[in-house]
Amino acid sequence: MLPGLGGWAVTEAIRENHLGVPVIVVSARGSEHDKVHTLEIRADDYRSKPFGMRELIARIEALLRRTRLVAASESRGNAIEVDGFRIDPDLRRTFIRVSPDQALADLIDSQLTPTEFRLVVALARQEGRALSRDELQRRVWGIPYRHRDRTADVCVRKIREKLDRLSETHDYVHTHYGVGYRFAAEPR
């Protein structure tokens, strides 16, 4: 019953665009059909008016706790290793071989920011596959790509400055013009 676009259409658009945002529908409609349909189109919760504000706040906090746990578990996992580069999701750190004669045990922490780390992990988990800016915006920032938004480009540039500055032997993040970015250890 929103003006212009209805709540069901908004919920469907959020889910079609693969946005990971939690959705709690608050509505004056309280029929079983309305509630079931809303949950079937993948809303996370449904509250019909009237309701207590403390209950709504408690439901929002519970949903945020669950979504944070899912996001945290997605960023954890097995270490990713390629020539001269190691990503440790449990430590939330990346390590890089500075010179060809350096032992793997002596890799240097590349000191990526948390956002840069998430971007490298998103790319590395799809090693060899080019990910579009839209995919990166959704996976790393949880928002859809907006035309002329250069956030992913700036973050990739900063990652390259850090990784290329340290590694004498490999490049790791590559541009696919008109597509996006890809992760692969390629010798220089």
N, CA and C atoms as an extended XYZ file, in Angstrom:
564
Properties=species:S:1:pos:R:3:atomname:S:1:resname:S:1:resid:I:1 pbc="F F F"
N         0.821       -1.199        0.000 N   MET     1
C         0.000        0.000        0.000 CA  MET     1
C         0.866        1.263        0.000 C   MET     1
N         2.108        1.145       -0.405 N   LEU     2
C         2.974        2.317       -0.535 CA  LEU     2
C         2.551        3.114       -1.768 C   LEU     2
N         2.788        4.409       -1.781 N   PRO     3
C         2.458        5.184       -2.983 CA  PRO     3
C         3.404        4.823       -4.124 C   PRO     3
N         2.863        4.645       -5.302 N   GLY     4
C         3.692        4.319       -6.467 CA  GLY     4
C         3.990        2.839       -6.567 C   GLY     4
N         4.983        2.387       -5.863 N   LEU     5
C         5.424        0.995       -5.902 CA  LEU     5
C         5.035        0.319       -4.594 C   LEU     5
N         4.353       -0.821       -4.668 N   GLY     6
C         3.903       -1.514       -3.470 CA  GLY     6
C         5.038       -2.213       -2.736 C   GLY     6
N         4.795       -2.561       -1.490 N   GLY     7
C         5.794       -3.223       -0.646 CA  GLY     7
C         6.243       -4.569       -1.205 C   GLY     7
N         5.327       -5.315       -1.797 N   TRP     8
C         5.704       -6.595       -2.395 CA  TRP     8
C         6.681       -6.365       -3.546 C   TRP     8
N         6.410       -5.371       -4.381 N   ALA     9
C         7.295       -5.075       -5.511 CA  ALA     9
C         8.671       -4.620       -5.014 C   ALA     9
N         8.718       -3.836       -3.950 N   VAL    10
C         9.991       -3.391       -3.388 CA  VAL    10
C        10.778       -4.594       -2.875 C   VAL    10
N        10.107       -5.482       -2.137 N   THR    11
C        10.759       -6.679       -1.600 CA  THR    11
C        11.278       -7.561       -2.732 C   THR    11
N        10.461       -7.768       -3.762 N   GLU    12
C        10.888       -8.588       -4.899 CA  GLU    12
C        12.085       -7.954       -5.605 C   GLU    12
N        12.094       -6.635       -5.767 N   ALA    13
C        13.208       -5.953       -6.428 CA  ALA    13
C        14.494       -6.101       -5.617 C   ALA    13
N        14.391       -6.002       -4.306 N   ILE    14
C        15.570       -6.172       -3.444 CA  ILE    14
C        16.142       -7.570       -3.629 C   ILE    14
N        15.289       -8.572       -3.636 N   ARG    15
C        15.761       -9.955       -3.760 CA  ARG    15
C        16.233      -10.281       -5.184 C   ARG    15
N        15.594       -9.718       -6.205 N   GLU    16
C        16.024       -9.951       -7.587 CA  GLU    16
C        17.411       -9.376       -7.831 C   GLU    16
N        17.732       -8.282       -7.152 N   ASN    17
C        19.041       -7.655       -7.311 CA  ASN    17
C        20.079       -8.265       -6.370 C   ASN    17
N        19.716       -9.358       -5.692 N   HIS    18
C        20.622      -10.099       -4.815 CA  HIS    18
C        21.218       -9.230       -3.719 C   HIS    18
N        20.444       -8.297       -3.233 N   LEU    19
C        20.924       -7.459       -2.143 CA  LEU    19
C        20.791       -8.244       -0.849 C   LEU    19
N        21.813       -8.215       -0.059 N   GLY    20
C        21.807       -8.982        1.173 CA  GLY    20
C        21.186       -8.251        2.346 C   GLY    20
N        20.425       -7.208        2.088 N   VAL    21
C        19.851       -6.440        3.192 CA  VAL    21
C        18.684       -7.186        3.819 C   VAL    21
N        18.574       -7.130        5.129 N   PRO    22
C        17.421       -7.740        5.788 CA  PRO    22
C        16.159       -6.929        5.496 C   PRO    22
N        15.023       -7.625        5.390 N   VAL    23
C        13.754       -6.963        5.099 CA  VAL    23
C        12.728       -7.365        6.145 C   VAL    23
N        12.225       -6.379        6.885 N   ILE    24
C        11.105       -6.581        7.797 CA  ILE    24
C         9.957       -5.733        7.270 C   ILE    24
N         8.850       -6.371        6.963 N   VAL    25
C         7.687       -5.667        6.438 CA  VAL    25
C         6.788       -5.275        7.602 C   VAL    25
N         6.414       -4.004        7.626 N   VAL    26
C         5.461       -3.480        8.601 CA  VAL    26
C         4.253       -3.026        7.802 C   VAL    26
N         3.090       -3.610        8.106 N   SER    27
C         1.919       -3.347        7.283 CA  SER    27
C         0.649       -3.265        8.122 C   SER    27
N        -0.334       -2.552        7.579 N   ALA    28
C        -1.659       -2.517        8.201 CA  ALA    28
C        -2.439       -3.774        7.837 C   ALA    28
N        -1.999       -4.468        6.796 N   ARG    29
C        -2.676       -5.695        6.364 CA  ARG    29
C        -2.243       -6.838        7.269 C   ARG    29
N        -3.205       -7.563        7.775 N   GLY    30
C        -2.865       -8.618        8.724 CA  GLY    30
C        -3.391       -9.982        8.363 C   GLY    30
N        -3.853      -10.167        7.116 N   SER    31
C        -4.406      -11.475        6.752 CA  SER    31
C        -3.287      -12.503        6.618 C   SER    31
N        -3.650      -13.751        6.792 N   GLU    32
C        -2.679      -14.827        6.656 CA  GLU    32
C        -2.083      -14.838        5.242 C   GLU    32
N        -2.929      -14.593        4.241 N   HIS    33
C        -2.461      -14.570        2.859 CA  HIS    33
C        -1.363      -13.528        2.667 C   HIS    33
N        -1.575      -12.312        3.194 N   ASP    34
C        -0.580      -11.245        3.054 CA  ASP    34
C         0.742      -11.631        3.722 C   ASP    34
N         0.649      -12.191        4.924 N   LYS    35
C         1.862      -12.581        5.650 CA  LYS    35
C         2.613      -13.695        4.915 C   LYS    35
N         1.885      -14.723        4.493 N   VAL    36
C         2.516      -15.861        3.817 CA  VAL    36
C         3.142      -15.428        2.493 C   VAL    36
N         2.414      -14.639        1.714 N   HIS    37
C         2.957      -14.195        0.430 CA  HIS    37
C         4.227      -13.358        0.633 C   HIS    37
N         4.208      -12.482        1.618 N   THR    38
C         5.370      -11.637        1.888 CA  THR    38
C         6.579      -12.484        2.271 C   THR    38
N         6.378      -13.502        3.083 N   LEU    39
C         7.486      -14.380        3.459 CA  LEU    39
C         7.922      -15.262        2.285 C   LEU    39
N         6.982      -15.621        1.409 N   GLU    40
C         7.323      -16.425        0.223 CA  GLU    40
C         8.200      -15.649       -0.765 C   GLU    40
N         8.029      -14.334       -0.804 N   ILE    41
C         8.886      -13.535       -1.699 CA  ILE    41
C        10.170      -13.124       -0.982 C   ILE    41
N        10.454      -13.788        0.116 N   ARG    42
C        11.718      -13.751        0.847 CA  ARG    42
C        11.944      -12.524        1.719 C   ARG    42
N        10.872      -11.966        2.264 N   ALA    43
C        11.053      -10.992        3.340 CA  ALA    43
C        11.479      -11.802        4.570 C   ALA    43
N        12.209      -11.183        5.467 N   ASP    44
C        12.716      -11.902        6.634 CA  ASP    44
C        11.719      -11.961        7.779 C   ASP    44
N        10.828      -10.986        7.851 N   ASP    45
C         9.846      -10.958        8.939 CA  ASP    45
C         8.668      -10.100        8.499 C   ASP    45
N         7.559      -10.237        9.209 N   TYR    46
C         6.334       -9.496        8.895 CA  TYR    46
C         5.681       -9.082       10.203 C   TYR    46
N         5.395       -7.838       10.359 N   ARG    47
C         4.685       -7.310       11.523 CA  ARG    47
C         3.462       -6.576       11.031 C   ARG    47
N         2.315       -6.924       11.570 N   SER    48
C         1.102       -6.179       11.209 CA  SER    48
C         0.750       -5.231       12.353 C   SER    48
N         0.245       -4.074       11.981 N   LYS    49
C        -0.124       -3.052       12.960 CA  LYS    49
C        -1.399       -3.474       13.672 C   LYS    49
N        -1.595       -3.115       14.885 N   PRO    50
C        -0.671       -2.443       15.803 CA  PRO    50
C         0.345       -3.436       16.381 C   PRO    50
N         1.486       -2.917       16.762 N   PHE    51
C         2.532       -3.728       17.381 CA  PHE    51
C         3.272       -2.853       18.371 C   PHE    51
N         3.969       -3.483       19.294 N   GLY    52
C         4.749       -2.736       20.276 CA  GLY    52
C         6.107       -2.361       19.704 C   GLY    52
N         6.511       -1.150       19.962 N   MET    53
C         7.789       -0.663       19.441 CA  MET    53
C         8.956       -1.468       19.996 C   MET    53
N         8.903       -1.871       21.256 N   ARG    54
C         9.999       -2.659       21.838 CA  ARG    54
C        10.134       -4.004       21.132 C   ARG    54
N         8.993       -4.607       20.766 N   GLU    55
C         9.045       -5.877       20.040 CA  GLU    55
C         9.679       -5.673       18.658 C   GLU    55
N         9.310       -4.608       17.957 N   LEU    56
C         9.884       -4.339       16.642 CA  LEU    56
C        11.399       -4.137       16.747 C   LEU    56
N        11.834       -3.379       17.730 N   ILE    57
C        13.262       -3.152       17.922 CA  ILE    57
C        13.976       -4.468       18.226 C   ILE    57
N        13.371       -5.311       19.061 N   ALA    58
C        13.973       -6.611       19.378 CA  ALA    58
C        14.079       -7.482       18.134 C   ALA    58
N        13.063       -7.459       17.267 N   ARG    59
C        13.102       -8.243       16.026 CA  ARG    59
C        14.171       -7.710       15.068 C   ARG    59
N        14.309       -6.397       14.984 N   ILE    60
C        15.344       -5.793       14.137 CA  ILE    60
C        16.727       -6.200       14.644 C   ILE    60
N        16.938       -6.099       15.959 N   GLU    61
C        18.243       -6.467       16.520 CA  GLU    61
C        18.549       -7.947       16.295 C   GLU    61
N        17.543       -8.814       16.443 N   ALA    62
C        17.753      -10.254       16.214 CA  ALA    62
C        18.115      -10.515       14.752 C   ALA    62
N        17.423       -9.864       13.845 N   LEU    63
C        17.704      -10.049       12.422 CA  LEU    63
C        19.102       -9.534       12.075 C   LEU    63
N        19.499       -8.419       12.623 N   LEU    64
C        20.848       -7.896       12.375 CA  LEU    64
C        21.916       -8.831       12.937 C   LEU    64
N        21.663       -9.419       14.110 N   ARG    65
C        22.617      -10.389       14.659 CA  ARG    65
C        22.771      -11.574       13.721 C   ARG    65
N        21.667      -12.096       13.211 N   ARG    66
C        21.712      -13.250       12.295 CA  ARG    66
C        22.450      -12.901       11.006 C   ARG    66
N        22.167      -11.730       10.439 N   THR    67
C        22.816      -11.370        9.175 CA  THR    67
C        24.297      -11.100        9.378 C   THR    67
N        24.690      -10.569       10.521 N   ARG    68
C        26.117      -10.378       10.800 CA  ARG    68
C        26.821      -11.716       10.940 C   ARG    68
N        26.161      -12.683       11.588 N   LEU    69
C        26.752      -14.014       11.733 CA  LEU    69
C        26.938      -14.670       10.375 C   LEU    69
N        25.960      -14.535        9.482 N   VAL    70
C        26.077      -15.106        8.143 CA  VAL    70
C        27.214      -14.432        7.391 C   VAL    70
N        27.287      -13.101        7.465 N   ALA    71
C        28.351      -12.370        6.767 CA  ALA    71
C        29.715      -12.764        7.314 C   ALA    71
N        29.818      -12.918        8.639 N   ALA    72
C        31.095      -13.307        9.233 CA  ALA    72
C        31.486      -14.719        8.811 C   ALA    72
N        30.523      -15.632        8.766 N   SER    73
C        30.851      -17.004        8.382 CA  SER    73
C        31.227      -17.094        6.912 C   SER    73
N        30.656      -16.226        6.064 N   GLU    74
C        31.008      -16.240        4.652 CA  GLU    74
C        32.428      -15.759        4.423 C   GLU    74
N        32.908      -14.843        5.261 N   SER    75
C        34.251      -14.315        5.049 CA  SER    75
C        35.315      -15.228        5.645 C   SER    75
N        34.914      -16.199        6.465 N   ARG    76
C        35.866      -17.151        7.038 CA  ARG    76
C        35.977      -18.359        6.120 C   ARG    76
N        36.945      -19.192        6.380 N   GLY    77
C        37.081      -20.399        5.581 CA  GLY    77
C        38.525      -20.794        5.413 C   GLY    77
N        38.773      -21.678        4.484 N   ASN    78
C        40.119      -22.168        4.230 CA  ASN    78
C        40.999      -21.066        3.653 C   ASN    78
N        42.279      -21.181        3.958 N   ALA    79
C        43.241      -20.230        3.404 CA  ALA    79
C        43.307      -20.414        1.890 C   ALA    79
N        43.554      -19.320        1.207 N   ILE    80
C        43.691      -19.327       -0.247 CA  ILE    80
C        45.154      -19.023       -0.544 C   ILE    80
N        45.786      -19.895       -1.326 N   GLU    81
C        47.194      -19.691       -1.662 CA  GLU    81
C        47.395      -19.770       -3.160 C   GLU    81
N        48.110      -18.799       -3.685 N   VAL    82
C        48.566      -18.795       -5.075 CA  VAL    82
C        50.035      -18.396       -5.043 C   VAL    82
N        50.700      -18.424       -6.171 N   ASP    83
C        52.136      -18.121       -6.221 CA  ASP    83
C        52.490      -16.855       -5.457 C   ASP    83
N        53.159      -17.040       -4.327 N   GLY    84
C        53.673      -15.909       -3.563 CA  GLY    84
C        52.646      -15.097       -2.804 C   GLY    84
N        51.429      -15.611       -2.665 N   PHE    85
C        50.378      -14.834       -2.008 CA  PHE    85
C        49.490      -15.779       -1.206 C   PHE    85
N        49.157      -15.388        0.021 N   ARG    86
C        48.317      -16.215        0.889 CA  ARG    86
C        47.279      -15.330        1.564 C   ARG    86
N        46.038      -15.807        1.566 N   ILE    87
C        44.949      -15.113        2.249 CA  ILE    87
C        44.504      -16.007        3.391 C   ILE    87
N        44.518      -15.472        4.594 N   ASP    88
C        44.078      -16.229        5.762 CA  ASP    88
C        42.791      -15.601        6.296 C   ASP    88
N        41.634      -16.172        5.919 N   PRO    89
C        40.363      -15.588        6.360 CA  PRO    89
C        40.168      -15.598        7.874 C   PRO    89
N        40.724      -16.604        8.562 N   ASP    90
C        40.564      -16.653       10.021 CA  ASP    90
C        41.310      -15.518       10.707 C   ASP    90
N        42.497      -15.199       10.219 N   LEU    91
C        43.263      -14.085       10.777 CA  LEU    91
C        42.854      -12.747       10.167 C   LEU    91
N        42.111      -12.828        9.043 N   ARG    92
C        41.722      -11.641        8.282 CA  ARG    92
C        42.957      -10.861        7.837 C   ARG    92
N        43.938      -11.610        7.306 N   ARG    93
C        45.178      -10.995        6.845 CA  ARG    93
C        45.611      -11.629        5.531 C   ARG    93
N        46.380      -10.870        4.775 N   THR    94
C        46.952      -11.371        3.528 CA  THR    94
C        48.469      -11.249        3.632 C   THR    94
N        49.153      -12.229        3.051 N   PHE    95
C        50.602      -12.261        3.104 CA  PHE    95
C        51.138      -12.390        1.691 C   PHE    95
N        52.257      -11.724        1.433 N   ILE    96
C        52.806      -11.703        0.079 CA  ILE    96
C        54.321      -11.941        0.113 C   ILE    96
N        54.812      -12.671       -0.888 N   ARG    97
C        56.247      -12.902       -1.040 CA  ARG    97
C        56.833      -11.682       -1.743 C   ARG    97
N        57.817      -11.064       -1.103 N   VAL    98
C        58.394       -9.839       -1.629 CA  VAL    98
C        59.358      -10.117       -2.768 C   VAL    98
N        60.233      -11.112       -2.583 N   SER    99
C        61.232      -11.415       -3.605 CA  SER    99
C        61.197      -12.906       -3.937 C   SER    99
N        61.701      -13.297       -5.102 N   PRO   100
C        61.620      -14.691       -5.527 CA  PRO   100
C        62.345      -15.663       -4.606 C   PRO   100
N        63.385      -15.219       -3.913 N   ASP   101
C        64.154      -16.117       -3.057 CA  ASP   101
C        63.642      -16.167       -1.611 C   ASP   101
N        62.577      -15.456       -1.327 N   GLN   102
C        62.015      -15.436        0.022 CA  GLN   102
C        61.235      -16.719        0.278 C   GLN   102
N        61.398      -17.296        1.468 N   ALA   103
C        60.677      -18.519        1.841 CA  ALA   103
C        59.208      -18.199        2.093 C   ALA   103
N        58.349      -19.180        1.818 N   LEU   104
C        56.908      -18.997        2.009 CA  LEU   104
C        56.582      -18.660        3.457 C   LEU   104
N        57.356      -19.204        4.386 N   ALA   105
C        57.110      -18.947        5.809 CA  ALA   105
C        57.398      -17.492        6.178 C   ALA   105
N        58.134      -16.790        5.336 N   ASP   106
C        58.512      -15.410        5.631 CA  ASP   106
C        57.692      -14.381        4.861 C   ASP   106
N        56.481      -14.756        4.461 N   LEU   107
C        55.650      -13.816        3.727 CA  LEU   107
C        55.377      -12.590        4.585 C   LEU   107
N        55.234      -11.451        3.930 N   ILE   108
C        55.024      -10.182        4.625 CA  ILE   108
C        53.547       -9.807        4.570 C   ILE   108
N        53.026       -9.318        5.693 N   ASP   109
C        51.633       -8.882        5.767 CA  ASP   109
C        51.457       -7.669        4.854 C   ASP   109
N        50.500       -7.767        3.908 N   SER   110
C        50.289       -6.667        2.964 CA  SER   110
C        49.442       -5.543        3.547 C   SER   110
N        48.903       -5.739        4.739 N   GLN   111
C        48.187       -4.716        5.501 CA  GLN   111
C        47.063       -4.049        4.726 C   GLN   111
N        46.155       -4.864        4.241 N   LEU   112
C        44.969       -4.344        3.567 CA  LEU   112
C        43.963       -3.876        4.612 C   LEU   112
N        43.174       -2.877        4.259 N   THR   113
C        42.084       -2.441        5.128 CA  THR   113
C        41.008       -3.529        5.140 C   THR   113
N        40.055       -3.500        6.078 N   PRO   114
C        38.996       -4.512        6.082 CA  PRO   114
C        38.214       -4.581        4.766 C   PRO   114
N        37.918       -3.440        4.156 N   THR   115
C        37.190       -3.446        2.886 CA  THR   115
C        38.055       -4.011        1.772 C   THR   115
N        39.315       -3.619        1.714 N   GLU   116
C        40.224       -4.167        0.710 CA  GLU   116
C        40.356       -5.670        0.884 C   GLU   116
N        40.422       -6.120        2.140 N   PHE   117
C        40.517       -7.560        2.415 CA  PHE   117
C        39.286       -8.287        1.869 C   PHE   117
N        38.088       -7.757        2.150 N   ARG   118
C        36.861       -8.396        1.650 CA  ARG   118
C        36.847       -8.456        0.128 C   ARG   118
N        37.336       -7.399       -0.519 N   LEU   119
C        37.379       -7.375       -1.976 CA  LEU   119
C        38.352       -8.425       -2.519 C   LEU   119
N        39.532       -8.525       -1.915 N   VAL   120
C        40.500       -9.536       -2.358 CA  VAL   120
C        39.938      -10.940       -2.155 C   VAL   120
N        39.290      -11.187       -1.025 N   VAL   121
C        38.697      -12.507       -0.770 CA  VAL   121
C        37.610      -12.807       -1.799 C   VAL   121
N        36.748      -11.826       -2.085 N   ALA   122
C        35.675      -12.032       -3.073 CA  ALA   122
C        36.257      -12.392       -4.434 C   ALA   122
N        37.319      -11.709       -4.837 N   LEU   123
C        37.955      -12.007       -6.119 CA  LEU   123
C        38.686      -13.349       -6.084 C   LEU   123
N        39.426      -13.605       -5.017 N   ALA   124
C        40.232      -14.827       -4.933 CA  ALA   124
C        39.365      -16.080       -4.871 C   ALA   124
N        38.203      -15.979       -4.257 N   ARG   125
C        37.312      -17.153       -4.198 CA  ARG   125
C        36.753      -17.499       -5.575 C   ARG   125
N        36.856      -16.573       -6.497 N   GLN   126
C        36.416      -16.811       -7.877 CA  GLN   126
C        37.633      -16.739       -8.802 C   GLN   126
N        38.766      -17.260       -8.339 N   GLU   127
C        40.036      -17.134       -9.058 CA  GLU   127
C        39.897      -17.456      -10.539 C   GLU   127
N        40.412      -16.539      -11.350 N   GLY   128
C        40.391      -16.706      -12.796 CA  GLY   128
C        39.131      -16.193      -13.460 C   GLY   128
N        38.081      -15.916      -12.690 N   ARG   129
C        36.804      -15.446      -13.242 CA  ARG   129
C        36.689      -13.943      -13.033 C   ARG   129
N        36.321      -13.240      -14.082 N   ALA   130
C        36.134      -11.795      -13.970 CA  ALA   130
C        34.803      -11.503      -13.293 C   ALA   130
N        34.835      -10.666      -12.273 N   LEU   131
C        33.628      -10.238      -11.571 CA  LEU   131
C        33.329       -8.801      -11.961 C   LEU   131
N        32.075       -8.533      -12.259 N   SER   132
C        31.681       -7.179      -12.648 CA  SER   132
C        31.680       -6.254      -11.429 C   SER   132
N        31.668       -4.965      -11.695 N   ARG   133
C        31.573       -3.995      -10.598 CA  ARG   133
C        30.303       -4.236       -9.790 C   ARG   133
N        29.214       -4.577      -10.487 N   ASP   134
C        27.948       -4.843       -9.813 CA  ASP   134
C        28.091       -6.005       -8.831 C   ASP   134
N        28.702       -7.098       -9.282 N   GLU   135
C        28.903       -8.250       -8.394 CA  GLU   135
C        29.763       -7.863       -7.197 C   GLU   135
N        30.812       -7.095       -7.426 N   LEU   136
C        31.685       -6.685       -6.333 CA  LEU   136
C        30.967       -5.761       -5.357 C   LEU   136
N        30.175       -4.828       -5.885 N   GLN   137
C        29.417       -3.922       -5.006 CA  GLN   137
C        28.500       -4.730       -4.081 C   GLN   137
N        27.840       -5.755       -4.651 N   ARG   138
C        26.933       -6.573       -3.837 CA  ARG   138
C        27.688       -7.437       -2.842 C   ARG   138
N        28.773       -8.062       -3.263 N   ARG   139
C        29.506       -8.993       -2.397 CA  ARG   139
C        30.300       -8.281       -1.303 C   ARG   139
N        30.882       -7.149       -1.616 N   VAL   140
C        31.777       -6.482       -0.676 CA  VAL   140
C        31.059       -5.411        0.137 C   VAL   140
N        30.233       -4.605       -0.521 N   TRP   141
C        29.563       -3.496        0.168 CA  TRP   141
C        28.100       -3.777        0.464 C   TRP   141
N        27.532       -4.824       -0.113 N   GLY   142
C        26.130       -5.163        0.140 CA  GLY   142
C        25.146       -4.213       -0.499 C   GLY   142
N        25.562       -3.516       -1.559 N   ILE   143
C        24.680       -2.574       -2.251 CA  ILE   143
C        24.775       -2.819       -3.751 C   ILE   143
N        23.751       -2.420       -4.500 N   PRO   144
C        23.837       -2.602       -5.952 CA  PRO   144
C        24.770       -1.565       -6.568 C   PRO   144
N        25.300       -1.906       -7.716 N   TYR   145
C        26.163       -0.980       -8.447 CA  TYR   145
C        25.331        0.197       -8.925 C   TYR   145
N        25.873        1.380       -8.761 N   ARG   146
C        25.214        2.588       -9.236 CA  ARG   146
C        26.070        3.172      -10.356 C   ARG   146
N        25.423        3.565      -11.418 N   HIS   147
C        26.132        4.138      -12.557 CA  HIS   147
C        27.046        5.265      -12.088 C   HIS   147
N        28.249        5.259      -12.601 N   ARG   148
C        29.279        6.252      -12.280 CA  ARG   148
C        29.845        6.108      -10.874 C   ARG   148
N        29.501        5.042      -10.159 N   ASP   149
C        30.067        4.792       -8.836 CA  ASP   149
C        31.423        4.124       -9.041 C   ASP   149
N        32.466        4.758       -8.588 N   ARG   150
C        33.828        4.257       -8.809 CA  ARG   150
C        34.420        3.625       -7.547 C   ARG   150
N        33.587        3.263       -6.588 N   THR   151
C        34.073        2.708       -5.327 CA  THR   151
C        34.943        1.482       -5.544 C   THR   151
N        34.463        0.535       -6.342 N   ALA   152
C        35.241       -0.687       -6.598 CA  ALA   152
C        36.550       -0.350       -7.294 C   ALA   152
N        36.523        0.573       -8.237 N   ASP   153
C        37.733        0.947       -8.972 CA  ASP   153
C        38.790        1.545       -8.038 C   ASP   153
N        38.350        2.413       -7.147 N   VAL   154
C        39.280        3.051       -6.206 CA  VAL   154
C        39.876        2.004       -5.273 C   VAL   154
N        39.037        1.096       -4.793 N   CYS   155
C        39.512        0.049       -3.886 CA  CYS   155
C        40.510       -0.864       -4.596 C   CYS   155
N        40.232       -1.231       -5.841 N   VAL   156
C        41.155       -2.065       -6.615 CA  VAL   156
C        42.482       -1.331       -6.814 C   VAL   156
N        42.427       -0.042       -7.115 N   ARG   157
C        43.663        0.732       -7.292 CA  ARG   157
C        44.506        0.698       -6.028 C   ARG   157
N        43.873        0.854       -4.858 N   LYS   158
C        44.612        0.837       -3.592 CA  LYS   158
C        45.208       -0.543       -3.321 C   LYS   158
N        44.456       -1.591       -3.654 N   ILE   159
C        44.977       -2.955       -3.484 CA  ILE   159
C        46.196       -3.156       -4.371 C   ILE   159
N        46.094       -2.713       -5.613 N   ARG   160
C        47.231       -2.856       -6.533 CA  ARG   160
C        48.450       -2.093       -6.019 C   ARG   160
N        48.234       -0.902       -5.487 N   GLU   161
C        49.355       -0.130       -4.946 CA  GLU   161
C        50.048       -0.908       -3.839 C   GLU   161
N        49.278       -1.566       -2.990 N   LYS   162
C        49.862       -2.302       -1.878 CA  LYS   162
C        50.507       -3.607       -2.340 C   LYS   162
N        49.806       -4.375       -3.166 N   LEU   163
C        50.339       -5.673       -3.589 CA  LEU   163
C        51.493       -5.507       -4.566 C   LEU   163
N        51.326       -4.635       -5.557 N   ASP   164
C        52.386       -4.436       -6.547 CA  ASP   164
C        53.620       -3.786       -5.922 C   ASP   164
N        53.388       -2.965       -4.923 N   ARG   165
C        54.505       -2.314       -4.227 CA  ARG   165
C        55.357       -3.362       -3.514 C   ARG   165
N        54.718       -4.405       -2.995 N   LEU   166
C        55.450       -5.429       -2.250 CA  LEU   166
C        56.015       -6.536       -3.134 C   LEU   166
N        55.247       -7.007       -4.097 N   SER   167
C        55.674       -8.157       -4.899 CA  SER   167
C        56.549       -7.737       -6.077 C   SER   167
N        57.687       -8.394       -6.193 N   GLU   168
C        58.570       -8.145       -7.332 CA  GLU   168
C        58.270       -9.098       -8.479 C   GLU   168
N        57.481      -10.127       -8.215 N   THR   169
C        57.357      -11.211       -9.191 CA  THR   169
C        55.989      -11.369       -9.853 C   THR   169
N        54.912      -10.986       -9.171 N   HIS   170
C        53.573      -11.273       -9.689 CA  HIS   170
C        52.643      -10.067       -9.613 C   HIS   170
N        51.635      -10.080      -10.479 N   ASP   171
C        50.475       -9.188      -10.385 CA  ASP   171
C        49.296      -10.087      -10.036 C   ASP   171
N        48.375       -9.584       -9.213 N   TYR   172
C        47.294      -10.434       -8.725 CA  TYR   172
C        45.901      -10.003       -9.153 C   TYR   172
N        45.653       -8.706       -9.228 N   VAL   173
C        44.327       -8.222       -9.606 CA  VAL   173
C        44.424       -7.617      -11.001 C   VAL   173
N        43.587       -8.114      -11.913 N   HIS   174
C        43.663       -7.728      -13.317 CA  HIS   174
C        42.348       -7.125      -13.787 C   HIS   174
N        42.436       -6.165      -14.676 N   THR   175
C        41.261       -5.519      -15.242 CA  THR   175
C        40.830       -6.245      -16.507 C   THR   175
N        39.533       -6.468      -16.620 N   HIS   176
C        38.937       -6.941      -17.869 CA  HIS   176
C        38.047       -5.802      -18.340 C   HIS   176
N        38.538       -5.031      -19.303 N   TYR   177
C        37.834       -3.840      -19.749 CA  TYR   177
C        36.428       -4.193      -20.229 C   TYR   177
N        35.467       -3.435      -19.756 N   GLY   178
C        34.072       -3.654      -20.110 CA  GLY   178
C        33.408       -4.747      -19.299 C   GLY   178
N        34.179       -5.447      -18.443 N   VAL   179
C        33.618       -6.536      -17.633 CA  VAL   179
C        33.792       -6.235      -16.152 C   VAL   179
N        35.043       -6.149      -15.694 N   GLY   180
C        35.306       -5.925      -14.278 CA  GLY   180
C        36.726       -6.325      -13.921 C   GLY   180
N        36.871       -7.083      -12.828 N   TYR   181
C        38.180       -7.447      -12.318 CA  TYR   181
C        38.263       -8.949      -12.063 C   TYR   181
N        39.499       -9.456      -12.138 N   ARG   182
C        39.745      -10.885      -11.951 CA  ARG   182
C        40.993      -11.050      -11.097 C   ARG   182
N        41.018      -12.121      -10.287 N   PHE   183
C        42.168      -12.440       -9.444 CA  PHE   183
C        42.903      -13.635      -10.026 C   PHE   183
N        44.209      -13.506      -10.229 N   ALA   184
C        45.062      -14.612      -10.666 CA  ALA   184
C        46.511      -14.186      -10.471 C   ALA   184
N        47.359      -15.122      -10.048 N   ALA   185
C        48.777      -14.839       -9.893 CA  ALA   185
C        49.439      -14.971      -11.250 C   ALA   185
N        49.793      -13.848      -11.833 N   GLU   186
C        50.445      -13.859      -13.149 CA  GLU   186
C        51.823      -13.249      -13.018 C   GLU   186
N        52.864      -13.978      -13.495 N   PRO   187
C        54.223      -13.447      -13.419 CA  PRO   187
C        54.341      -12.151      -14.211 C   PRO   187
N        55.201      -11.293      -13.749 N   ARG   188
C        55.439      -10.027      -14.449 CA  ARG   188
C        56.316      -10.217      -15.649 C   ARG   188
